[in-house]
Amino acid sequence: MRRISFGRPIGAVLLLIAAACGSDGPETASAPGVSAALVQQTALAIPPAPDNGQRMQCVPYARAFTGIFIRGDAWTWWHSAGGYFSRGNVPEPYSLLVLAKTDRLRSGHLSVVVAVDGPREIRVSHANWLNDERILEDMPVQDVSERNDWSQVRFWNPRTNAFGRVYEAYGFVYRNPTTPGA
């Protein structure tokens, strides 16, 4: 299997205010959850990933790691990205895997793709997966969807040392901005 791995960007550690995977305040964008000025800024550089010793939620972690500045609950990022960021069902490094809102994930969840190990295997880094606000890096994720479209995924569970339950996913939000309204 081919593995594409991208190391963590080097730079100063960002100081972030931890907000839940849920909404992190009132919307300030002209479109739902997105600022056109921030979309332009996103294309410039990848900010440094937060220090592994920090504790935070998935939304601010995803923003800090990818530079994609969307606001709102994690599950809303899929729809909020429409018309501003490309979306799809093929994993790419530094794209965001967006999990749907469910009874178990009331605000959804965001994970950053850090490596593509094969057509149905990736590795992600994310925060608060185990509801302890820790940052987990390089966690294996499998596509278990019938159509091979990443709509159903399983994450490695470090507590059981096995892949866990199946989660519904919308797909991947990519760092490349699109022209609003296009």
C-alpha positions in Angstrom: 0.0 0.0 0.0 1.1 3.5 -0.8 1.4 5.9 2.2 1.5 9.6 1.7 2.5 11.3 4.9 2.9 15.0 5.6 4.8 16.1 8.7 3.5 18.6 11.1 4.1 22.2 10.0 6.7 23.9 12.1 6.0 27.2 13.8 5.0 28.9 17.0 2.3 27.2 19.0 -1.0 28.9 18.6 -2.8 30.1 21.7 -6.4 29.0 21.3 -9.5 29.2 23.4 -11.0 25.8 23.7 -14.6 25.7 22.4 -16.7 22.5 22.1 -17.1 20.6 18.9 -20.3 22.6 19.0 -20.8 26.2 18.0 -18.1 28.6 19.1 -20.0 31.9 19.2 -22.1 34.1 17.0 -21.5 34.0 13.2 -19.5 36.9 11.9 -19.5 35.9 8.2 -21.6 37.2 5.4 -22.5 33.7 4.4 -23.5 31.0 6.9 -20.3 30.2 8.9 -17.8 31.6 6.4 -16.0 34.9 5.9 -14.9 35.7 2.3 -11.8 37.4 3.7 -10.9 34.3 5.7 -11.4 32.1 2.6 -8.7 34.2 0.9 -6.4 34.0 3.9 -6.8 30.2 4.1 -5.1 29.7 0.7 -1.9 31.4 1.9 -0.3 29.0 4.5 -1.0 26.2 6.8 -0.8 27.3 10.4 1.2 25.2 12.9 -0.7 22.4 14.5 -1.5 23.0 18.2 0.9 21.6 20.7 0.0 18.0 21.6 0.0 19.0 25.3 -2.9 21.3 24.8 -6.5 20.3 25.5 -9.2 21.5 23.2 -12.2 20.6 21.2 -12.3 19.4 17.6 -13.5 22.7 16.0 -10.7 25.0 17.2 -8.2 22.2 16.6 -9.4 21.7 13.0 -9.2 25.5 12.4 -5.7 25.8 13.8 -4.3 22.7 12.0 -5.8 23.5 8.5 -6.5 27.2 8.4 -10.1 26.5 7.3 -12.0 29.2 9.2 -15.6 28.1 9.4 -17.7 28.6 12.5 -20.5 26.5 14.1 -21.0 22.9 15.2 -18.7 20.4 13.6 -21.5 18.7 11.6 -22.4 22.1 10.0 -19.0 22.5 8.4 -20.0 20.3 5.5 -22.9 22.5 4.4 -21.2 25.8 5.4 -18.2 24.9 3.2 -20.4 24.7 0.1 -19.5 27.4 -2.4 -16.4 28.4 -0.4 -14.3 25.3 -0.1 -14.2 22.2 -2.3 -15.8 19.1 -0.9 -15.6 15.5 -1.9 -15.3 11.8 -1.0 -11.6 11.3 -1.6 -9.2 11.9 1.3 -6.3 14.3 0.8 -3.7 15.4 3.4 -4.9 18.4 5.3 -8.5 17.9 4.3 -11.2 17.6 7.0 -13.2 14.5 7.5 -16.7 15.8 8.7 -18.8 13.4 10.7 -22.6 13.7 10.9 -24.6 14.7 13.9 -25.9 11.6 15.6 -27.3 10.6 19.1 -23.7 9.7 20.0 -22.1 12.7 18.3 -24.5 15.5 19.1 -22.3 18.2 17.5 -20.7 15.9 14.9 -16.9 15.8 14.7 -14.0 17.0 12.7 -10.7 15.2 12.0 -7.7 16.3 10.0 -6.3 13.9 7.4 -2.6 13.6 8.0 -1.8 10.6 5.9 -3.4 8.5 3.1 -2.4 4.9 3.6 -4.5 3.4 0.9 -7.9 3.7 -0.9 -9.8 2.8 2.2 -7.3 3.7 5.0 -6.2 7.1 6.3 -4.7 8.5 9.4 -6.2 11.5 11.2 -5.3 13.9 14.0 -8.1 15.4 16.1 -9.1 16.7 19.5 -11.7 15.5 22.0 -12.4 12.1 20.3 -12.5 10.4 23.7 -14.4 13.3 25.3 -11.3 14.2 27.3 -10.2 17.2 25.2 -6.9 15.5 24.4 -5.3 15.8 21.0 -4.8 12.4 19.3 -2.4 12.2 16.4 -2.0 9.7 13.6 -5.1 7.7 14.4 -6.1 5.0 11.8 -9.5 5.4 10.1 -11.1 2.9 7.8 -13.7 3.5 5.1 -16.3 0.7 5.6 -19.0 2.1 3.3 -20.5 -0.3 0.7 -19.8 2.2 -2.2 -16.2 3.0 -1.1 -17.2 6.6 -0.7 -16.1 7.3 2.9 -19.8 7.8 4.0 -19.3 5.3 6.8 -16.0 5.1 8.8 -14.5 3.4 11.8 -11.8 4.9 14.0 -9.1 3.1 15.8 -10.0 2.8 19.5 -6.8 3.1 21.6 -8.7 1.9 24.7 -9.6 -1.5 23.1 -6.8 -1.7 20.6 -9.2 -2.3 17.8 -11.4 -0.5 15.3 -14.6 0.8 17.0 -18.2 1.4 15.9 -19.3 2.8 12.5 -19.9 6.5 12.2 -21.7 8.3 9.4 -19.6 10.9 7.5 -20.5 13.6 5.0 -17.1 13.5 3.3 -14.0 15.7 3.1 -13.6 19.5 3.1 -10.5 20.5 1.2 -8.3 23.6 1.9 -8.6 25.0 -1.6 -11.2 27.8 -1.6 -13.7 28.1 -4.4 -15.2 31.2 -5.7 -18.3 32.1 -3.6 -21.5 31.5 -5.6 -19.7 29.3 -8.2 
